[in-house]
Amino acid sequence: MRFKNPLGGVSLSVDALSAPFGKFTDVCRMIKIEHSVFALPYAWAGAVLAARGLPPLWSLFFLTIAMVAARSFAMAFNRLVDLPFDRDNPRTQNRPLVTGAITTKQTWAFCAFMAIIFVVACGCINQVCLWLSVPALIFSAIYSILKRFSPMCHFWLGATLGLAPLAGWLSVSPNSLTLPPLLLFLAVTFWVAAFDIYYAFQDMDFDMAFDLHSIPATCGAETALALAAFSHAMTSIFLLLAGFAAGLHWPWYVVWLGITTMLFVEHRLMKPQDLRHVNTAFFTLNGIISPVVLIGVVLGIYL
């Protein structure tokens, strides 16, 4: 991608600017930048709840930087740890690390850079966020190795993204942590676990062959679907309770009903024997749900 220099001379290339970590487009593919839509709205929702309105712009700005950096670190680290498996899995053989478009050395450098940005951004928010920054990075990294040992990896990933509303709340109110962000943490944990179980159906045979402990590979398709349905039910319940605990007004409950309906549709779309709709269930619907939660929180406060 190139931008013309308005003053003439050599044009600027985003890919050239990102050369230490690989081409910009390859880095975005590696970390699936579009998936930031899953966690970021929940972080903003936590901040809005703590402020009971628009959070301070300073904390909101650095919260956004911290969230993007933390997710980028976690995704890049996951790609490094999974590289031996990604080379053998037909579904993942076009990933930049597998093809050599990005080297492992560049990815380690990228991880270190994102970790530094995350810690600095947390320090710019407040002291509590700074203290929690390194433990949060470690927590996010554990998911990448957990699949080798436990099918609970889906719920660990859920809890990692579930930290988003807690982070948002602490960015505004570092000295108190009340029930609403904790209930949102539980809602996000179960929500992510459900769609990660769905996503794992794509690699069910591969995981069984390579002794990886996803829930579909460990428990079978029917049990996995039942656990995903249970997780969606818990998501709906905890979102409802979060609205009650936060004292949100009627628009939140309209949004909650819509989200619950989308979760039901998502579950109906998933059929282990027919994965044509897995991207719709995984990305499209869930990419809608998280911004809708944020909209519901804002409307529930102001209307």
C-alpha positions in Angstrom: 0.0 0.0 0.0 1.5 3.4 -1.0 0.7 7.0 -0.3 1.8 9.9 -2.5 4.0 12.5 -0.9 2.0 15.7 -1.2 5.3 17.6 -1.4 6.6 15.5 -4.2 9.5 13.1 -4.1 9.5 9.5 -3.0 6.1 8.0 -2.1 5.6 6.4 1.3 4.8 2.7 1.6 3.0 1.2 4.6 4.7 -2.1 3.9 8.1 -0.5 3.9 7.3 1.2 7.3 6.5 -2.2 8.8 9.6 -4.0 7.3 11.1 -4.9 10.7 8.0 -7.1 11.4 7.2 -8.1 7.8 4.9 -6.5 5.3 1.9 -4.6 6.8 -0.6 -6.7 5.0 1.0 -9.9 6.1 1.1 -8.7 9.7 -2.6 -7.9 9.6 -3.3 -11.3 8.2 -1.2 -13.0 10.9 -3.0 -11.3 13.7 -6.4 -11.2 12.0 -6.8 -7.5 12.7 -10.5 -7.7 11.8 -11.2 -9.9 14.8 -10.4 -6.9 17.1 -14.2 -6.2 16.8 -14.8 -9.1 19.2 -13.2 -7.6 22.4 -12.7 -3.9 21.9 -16.4 -2.9 22.1 -16.6 -4.8 25.5 -13.7 -2.8 26.8 -15.4 0.5 25.7 -18.7 -0.8 27.3 -16.9 -1.4 30.6 -15.5 2.1 30.5 -18.9 3.6 29.7 -20.5 1.7 32.6 -17.8 2.9 35.0 -18.2 6.5 33.9 -22.0 6.3 33.5 -21.5 8.1 30.2 -18.6 9.2 28.1 -15.3 8.1 29.7 -12.4 10.6 29.9 -10.9 10.8 26.4 -7.4 10.3 27.8 -8.2 6.9 29.3 -10.4 5.9 26.4 -7.5 6.6 23.9 -4.9 4.6 25.8 -7.4 1.8 26.6 -7.9 1.4 22.8 -4.2 1.3 22.2 -3.7 -1.2 25.0 -6.5 -3.5 23.8 -5.2 -3.6 20.2 -1.6 -4.2 21.4 -2.6 -6.9 23.8 -4.6 -8.8 21.2 -1.9 -8.4 18.6 0.7 -9.8 21.1 -1.6 -12.7 21.9 -2.3 -13.6 18.3 1.3 -13.3 17.2 2.4 -15.5 20.1 -0.2 -18.0 19.3 1.0 -18.2 15.7 4.6 -18.8 16.9 3.5 -21.6 19.3 1.2 -23.2 16.8 3.7 -23.1 13.9 4.6 -26.8 14.0 0.9 -27.7 13.8 0.1 -25.0 11.2 2.6 -26.5 8.8 0.8 -29.8 8.8 -2.8 -28.5 8.9 -4.1 -28.0 5.3 -6.4 -25.2 6.6 -3.5 -23.1 8.0 -0.8 -23.7 5.4 -1.2 -20.3 3.8 -0.6 -18.4 7.1 2.3 -15.9 6.7 4.6 -17.7 9.2 4.1 -21.0 7.4 4.8 -19.6 4.0 7.8 -17.6 5.2 6.2 -14.2 4.4 7.0 -13.4 8.0 9.9 -15.0 9.8 9.9 -16.3 13.4 12.5 -13.7 14.3 10.2 -10.9 13.0 7.3 -12.3 14.9 9.2 -12.5 18.2 10.2 -8.9 17.6 6.6 -8.0 16.9 5.5 -9.7 20.1 8.0 -7.8 22.2 7.1 -4.5 20.5 3.3 -5.1 21.2 4.0 -6.1 24.8 6.0 -2.8 25.4 3.2 -0.7 23.8 0.6 -2.5 26.0 2.6 -1.9 29.2 3.3 1.7 28.3 -0.4 2.3 27.4 -1.5 0.8 30.7 0.9 3.0 32.5 -0.6 6.0 30.8 -4.1 5.0 32.0 -3.4 4.6 35.8 -1.2 2.7 38.2 -3.6 -0.2 38.8 -3.7 -0.9 35.0 0.1 -0.7 35.0 0.4 -3.3 37.8 -1.9 -5.6 36.1 -0.4 -5.3 32.6 2.3 -8.0 32.8 -0.1 -10.6 34.5 -2.6 -9.9 31.7 0.0 -10.6 29.0 1.0 -13.8 30.7 -2.7 -14.8 31.1 -3.3 -14.2 27.4 -0.2 -16.2 26.4 -1.2 -19.3 28.4 -4.1 -20.1 26.0 -1.6 -20.8 23.2 -0.2 -23.9 25.0 -3.3 -25.0 26.9 -4.8 -26.9 23.9 -2.0 -29.4 24.2 -3.2 -30.3 27.7 -6.9 -29.5 28.3 -10.2 -29.0 26.4 -10.8 -26.1 28.8 -8.7 -24.1 26.4 -11.9 -22.6 24.8 -13.0 -21.2 28.2 -9.5 -19.9 28.9 -9.7 -18.0 25.6 -13.1 -16.8 26.6 -11.7 -15.5 30.0 -8.9 -13.8 28.1 -11.3 -11.8 26.0 -13.5 -11.5 29.1 -10.8 -9.3 30.7 -11.9 -6.6 28.2 -14.9 -5.1 30.2 -12.8 -5.4 33.4 -10.0 -3.5 31.8 -12.5 -0.8 30.5 -14.0 -0.4 34.0 -10.5 -0.2 35.7 -9.4 2.4 33.2 -12.0 4.7 34.6 -12.5 3.5 38.1 -9.3 1.8 39.3 -10.2 1.8 43.0 -13.5 -0.1 42.8 -14.7 -3.2 40.9 -18.4 -3.8 41.2 -20.8 -6.4 39.9 -21.6 -5.2 36.4 -18.1 -5.6 34.9 -17.7 -9.0 36.6 -21.0 -10.2 35.1 -19.9 -8.9 31.7 -16.6 -10.9 32.2 -18.6 -14.1 32.6 -20.9 -13.3 29.7 -17.9 -12.7 27.4 -16.1 -15.8 28.7 -19.0 -18.1 27.8 -19.8 -16.3 24.5 -16.2 -16.7 23.2 -16.0 -20.3 24.5 -19.1 -21.2 22.4 -17.9 -19.7 19.1 -14.4 -21.1 19.7 -15.9 -24.6 20.1 -17.7 -24.0 16.8 -14.5 -22.9 15.1 -12.7 -26.0 16.4 -15.0 -28.3 14.4 -13.0 -27.3 11.3 -9.9 -29.0 12.8 -11.6 -31.9 14.7 -10.0 -34.7 12.7 -6.6 -32.9 12.7 -6.8 -32.3 16.5 -7.6 -36.0 17.1 -4.7 -37.1 14.9 -2.2 -34.8 16.6 -3.5 -35.3 20.2 -4.8 -31.7 20.6 -7.5 -31.3 23.2 -10.2 -29.2 21.6 -13.7 -30.0 23.0 -14.9 -31.5 19.6 -11.9 -33.7 19.4 -12.0 -34.8 23.0 -15.7 -35.1 23.7 -17.2 -35.7 20.3 -19.5 -33.5 18.1 -22.8 -33.9 20.0 -21.3 -33.1 23.4 -19.4 -30.2 21.9 -22.6 -28.8 20.5 -24.4 -29.2 23.8 -21.6 -27.4 25.6 -21.7 -24.6 23.1 -25.5 -24.3 23.6 -25.0 -24.3 27.3 -22.4 -21.5 27.0 -24.7 -19.4 24.8 -27.4 -19.8 27.4 -25.0 -18.6 30.1 -24.0 -15.7 27.9 -27.6 -14.6 27.6 -28.2 -15.0 31.4 -25.1 -13.0 32.4 -25.9 -10.2 29.9 -29.3 -10.0 31.4 -28.0 -9.9 34.9 -25.3 -7.3 34.0 -28.1 -5.0 32.8 -30.0 -5.4 36.1 -26.8 -4.9 38.2 -25.9 -1.8 36.2 -29.4 -0.3 36.4 -29.7 0.0 32.6 -32.9 1.2 31.1 -35.3 -0.5 28.7 -33.2 -0.2 25.5 -30.7 -2.6 27.0 -33.3 -5.3 27.3 -34.5 -4.9 23.7 -30.8 -5.3 22.7 -30.5 -8.3 25.0 -33.4 -10.0 23.4 -31.9 -9.4 19.9 -28.6 -10.8 21.0 -30.2 -13.9 22.5 -32.0 -14.4 19.2 -28.7 -14.1 17.3 -27.1 -16.7 19.6 -30.0 -19.1 18.9 -29.6 -18.5 15.1 -25.9 -19.1 15.4 -26.4 -22.4 17.2 -28.9 -23.5 14.6 -26.5 -22.8 11.8 -23.8 -25.0 13.2 -23.8 -28.6 11.9 -20.6 -30.6 12.3 -21.3 -32.6 9.2 -21.8 -29.4 7.1 -19.4 -26.5 7.9 -20.5 -24.2 5.1 -21.9 -21.7 7.6 -19.0 -21.8 10.1 -17.7 -18.4 9.1 -21.2 -16.9 9.3 -21.6 -18.4 12.8 -18.0 -17.5 13.9 -17.3 -14.1 12.5 -20.4 -12.5 10.9 -22.9 -12.9 13.7 -20.3 -12.5 16.6 -18.9 -9.5 14.8 -22.3 -7.9 15.1 -23.0 -9.0 18.7 -20.1 -7.1 20.4 -20.8 -3.7 18.9 -24.5 -4.2 19.6 -23.7 -4.8 23.3 -21.8 -1.5 23.4 -24.8 0.3 21.7 -27.1 -1.3 24.2 -25.0 -0.2 27.2 -24.9 3.4 25.8 -28.6 3.5 25.1 -29.4 1.8 28.5 -27.6 4.6 30.3 -28.9 7.6 28.3 -32.5 6.7 27.5 
